[in-house]
Amino acid sequence: GGIFLLHADRTAIRNVVVENYNGDGISFQQCEDIVLEDSLCQRNRGLGFHPGSGSLRPQMRRLVGRDNGGDGLFYCLRVTGGVLEDSQFLHNGGHGLSLGGRDTDHLIRNCTARGNGGCGVYFRPGDEAMAGSRNTLENCTLEGNCRKDGKAEVHLDAALSDVVLKGNKIGPGDAAKKGWIGVLIEKQVKDVKLEGNTIGGPEDQRAVDRR
């Protein structure tokens, strides 16, 4: 990473720009209580932000990840108990946000994912033990994603439990591809709650539940 932390607990990163790096922008692995605020990662070849393996309680606020080659922000394996808020993930080559491998107990609120190549938010495949369960996505704007691939603005593609999508604005934006879907719930999902979301697009494509 342009900035890379390993076993660096209680580190604060603020007001940083990482750009044009041949890898991830900001990456931290096996770290506890990281504070990452008011920072921009753009035009990096890898991921924008990479909260990584086994990191606990990251606090991430007012971030911008744009025009990166991979995802805007990628939660790696066993990232737990964090807050991500007031951030934007724009025009990245991969997903806006991606969660998987036991990435649990996160609050993601007041964030925007727009114009990304993949989904706005992607819950990566995993069985009950490995799914990114117990996560809340609240008051976010997700629109005009899936420009290269990705099946939905929010794609729940794992055996998830206790996932809440609340008060989000979801729409096709100005570049929806044929077959655009707002929220796609795959058959292996155990429990997801949709509360007070505003979902645009054709009525039969706003929320597709394959269970």
Backbone hydrogen bonds, N-H to C=O, Kabsch-Sander energy under -0.5 kcal/mol:
donor,donor_aa,acceptor,acceptor_aa,energy
2,G,24,D,-2.1
2,G,25,G,-0.6
3,I,25,G,-1.7
5,L,27,S,-2.3
7,H,29,Q,-1.8
9,D,7,H,-0.7
10,R,32,E,-3.2
11,T,8,A,-0.6
13,I,35,V,-3.1
15,N,37,E,-1.3
18,V,40,L,-2.6
20,N,42,Q,-1.3
23,G,21,Y,-1.8
25,G,47,L,-2.1
26,I,48,G,-2.0
27,S,3,I,-2.9
28,F,50,H,-2.0
29,Q,5,L,-2.6
30,Q,53,S,-2.2
33,D,56,L,-2.6
35,V,11,T,-2.4
36,L,34,I,-0.5
36,L,59,Q,-2.8
37,E,13,I,-2.6
38,D,61,R,-1.7
39,S,62,R,-0.6
40,L,16,V,-2.5
41,C,64,V,-2.7
42,Q,18,V,-2.1
43,R,66,R,-1.6
45,R,21,Y,-2.8
46,G,23,G,-2.7
48,G,71,D,-2.6
49,F,72,G,-2.0
50,H,26,I,-2.7
52,G,28,F,-3.7
52,G,50,H,-0.6
54,G,77,L,-2.6
55,S,52,G,-1.9
56,L,31,C,-1.8
57,R,80,T,-3.2
59,Q,34,I,-3.0
60,M,58,P,-0.6
60,M,83,V,-3.0
61,R,36,L,-2.3
62,R,85,E,-1.9
64,V,39,S,-2.1
65,G,88,Q,-2.7
66,R,41,C,-2.0
66,R,64,V,-0.5
67,D,90,L,-1.8
69,G,44,N,-2.8
70,G,46,G,-3.0
72,G,95,H,-2.4
73,L,96,G,-1.5
74,F,49,F,-2.4
75,Y,73,L,-0.5
75,Y,98,S,-2.8
76,C,51,P,-2.7
76,C,74,F,-0.7
78,R,101,G,-3.2
79,V,76,C,-0.8
80,T,55,S,-2.1
80,T,78,R,-0.6
81,G,104,T,-2.0
83,V,58,P,-2.4
84,L,107,L,-2.6
85,E,60,M,-2.2
86,D,109,R,-1.4
88,Q,63,L,-2.7
89,F,112,T,-2.7
90,L,65,G,-1.9
91,H,114,R,-2.1
93,G,68,N,-3.1
94,G,70,G,-2.2
96,G,119,C,-2.7
97,L,120,G,-1.8
98,S,73,L,-1.7
99,L,122,Y,-2.8
102,R,130,M,-2.4
103,D,100,G,-2.9
104,T,79,V,-0.7
104,T,102,R,-1.1
105,D,133,S,-1.1
105,D,134,R,-0.6
107,L,82,G,-2.1
108,I,106,H,-0.5
108,I,136,T,-2.9
109,R,84,L,-2.4
109,R,107,L,-0.5
110,N,138,E,-1.9
112,T,87,S,-2.4
113,A,141,T,-2.6
114,R,89,F,-1.8
115,G,143,E,-1.1
117,G,92,N,-2.9
117,G,94,G,-0.5
118,G,94,G,-2.7
120,G,152,A,-0.5
120,G,153,E,-0.8
121,V,153,E,-2.7
122,Y,97,L,-2.4
123,F,155,H,-2.8
124,R,99,L,-3.6
124,R,122,Y,-0.8
130,M,127,D,-0.6
131,A,127,D,-1.8
133,S,131,A,-1.8
134,R,161,S,-2.6
136,T,106,H,-2.5
137,L,164,V,-3.0
138,E,108,I,-3.0
138,E,136,T,-0.6
139,N,166,K,-2.3
141,T,111,C,-2.6
142,L,140,C,-0.5
142,L,169,K,-2.9
143,E,113,A,-1.9
144,G,171,G,-1.2
146,C,118,G,-3.5
147,R,116,N,-2.1
148,K,117,G,-2.3
149,D,117,G,-2.6
153,E,181,I,-2.1
154,V,182,G,-2.2
155,H,121,V,-2.2
156,L,154,V,-0.6
156,L,184,L,-2.9
157,D,123,F,-1.6
157,D,155,H,-0.8
159,A,126,G,-2.7
160,L,158,A,-2.1
163,V,191,D,-1.5
164,V,135,N,-2.3
165,L,193,K,-3.1
166,K,137,L,-2.7
166,K,164,V,-0.6
167,G,195,E,-2.5
169,K,140,C,-3.0
170,I,168,N,-0.6
170,I,198,T,-3.2
171,G,142,L,-2.2
175,A,172,P,-0.9
180,W,177,K,-1.6
182,G,205,Q,-2.8
183,V,206,R,-2.0
184,L,154,V,-2.8
185,I,183,V,-0.6
185,I,208,V,-3.1
186,E,156,L,-2.3
186,E,184,L,-0.6
189,V,186,E,-1.8
190,K,160,L,-2.2
191,D,160,L,-2.2
193,K,163,V,-2.7
195,E,165,L,-2.8
195,E,193,K,-0.6
198,T,168,N,-3.0
199,I,197,N,-0.6
200,G,170,I,-2.9
200,G,198,T,-0.5
205,Q,202,P,-2.0
206,R,202,P,-0.5
206,R,203,E,-1.0
208,V,183,V,-3.0
209,D,207,A,-0.6
210,R,185,I,-3.1
210,R,208,V,-0.6
